[in-house]
Amino acid sequence: MTSLAMTSKLCSICAFWASQKVKPDGRVEIHPYSKGHCRGGGFQYALMAALATCKKWQLWPAAAPDSALETGCK
């Protein structure tokens, strides 16, 4: 599994990336080759790779440092 910094502006930690991010046990796990649809970012409705980027990136709220304990992110 790939470890990413929260400063990495990647689709996998973007608020607009529609893909399953949180496991039933609360852990966040994203495979680097997974894909999800862009829902409002720079590539509206396009299927985007987890490691793709764009200029309309916004941090996924659950990935914010103050919510890390609630989602199981570390």
C-alpha positions as CSV (number, residue, x, y, z in Angstrom):
1,M,0.0,0.0,0.0
2,T,1.2,3.5,-0.8
3,S,1.6,6.1,1.9
4,L,0.7,9.7,0.9
5,A,1.2,13.0,2.5
6,M,-1.9,15.1,3.0
7,T,-0.2,17.8,1.0
8,S,-0.3,15.6,-2.1
9,K,-3.0,17.0,-4.3
10,L,-4.1,13.6,-5.6
11,C,-7.6,12.5,-6.7
12,S,-7.6,9.8,-4.0
13,I,-7.8,12.4,-1.2
14,C,-9.9,14.9,-3.1
15,A,-13.4,15.8,-2.0
16,F,-14.6,15.4,-5.6
17,W,-13.2,11.9,-6.2
18,A,-16.1,9.3,-6.0
19,S,-14.7,6.0,-4.9
20,Q,-15.0,3.9,-1.8
21,K,-12.4,5.3,0.6
22,V,-13.5,4.2,4.1
23,K,-13.6,0.5,5.0
24,P,-16.3,-0.8,7.4
25,D,-13.8,-0.8,10.3
26,G,-13.1,2.9,9.8
27,R,-9.7,2.6,8.1
28,V,-9.0,4.5,4.9
29,E,-7.4,2.4,2.2
30,I,-6.9,3.4,-1.4
31,H,-5.1,1.2,-3.9
32,P,-2.7,3.3,-6.0
33,Y,-4.2,1.8,-9.2
34,S,-7.9,2.3,-8.2
35,K,-10.2,4.6,-10.2
36,G,-13.2,6.8,-9.3
37,H,-15.3,9.3,-11.1
38,C,-14.6,13.1,-10.7
39,R,-17.7,14.7,-9.2
40,G,-17.2,18.5,-9.6
41,G,-13.5,19.0,-10.0
42,G,-11.5,19.7,-13.1
43,F,-12.5,16.5,-14.9
44,Q,-16.3,16.4,-14.3
45,Y,-17.7,12.9,-14.7
46,A,-14.4,11.5,-16.0
47,L,-13.0,8.2,-14.6
48,M,-9.8,9.3,-12.8
49,A,-6.9,7.3,-11.4
50,A,-6.1,7.6,-7.6
51,L,-2.8,9.2,-8.3
52,A,-4.1,11.8,-10.9
53,T,-4.2,15.5,-10.1
54,C,-6.0,18.6,-11.2
55,K,-6.1,22.4,-10.4
56,K,-9.6,22.2,-8.8
57,W,-8.5,19.8,-6.0
58,Q,-10.0,20.2,-2.6
59,L,-9.0,18.2,0.5
60,W,-11.5,15.4,1.3
61,P,-12.9,16.5,4.7
62,A,-12.3,13.1,6.4
63,A,-8.6,13.4,5.4
64,A,-8.2,16.6,7.3
65,P,-5.8,16.3,10.3
66,D,-8.5,17.1,12.9
67,S,-10.7,14.3,11.6
68,A,-7.9,11.7,11.3
69,L,-8.9,9.8,14.5
70,E,-12.5,9.7,13.5
71,T,-11.9,7.9,10.2
72,G,-8.9,5.8,11.3
73,C,-6.5,7.7,9.1
74,K,-3.0,8.0,10.4
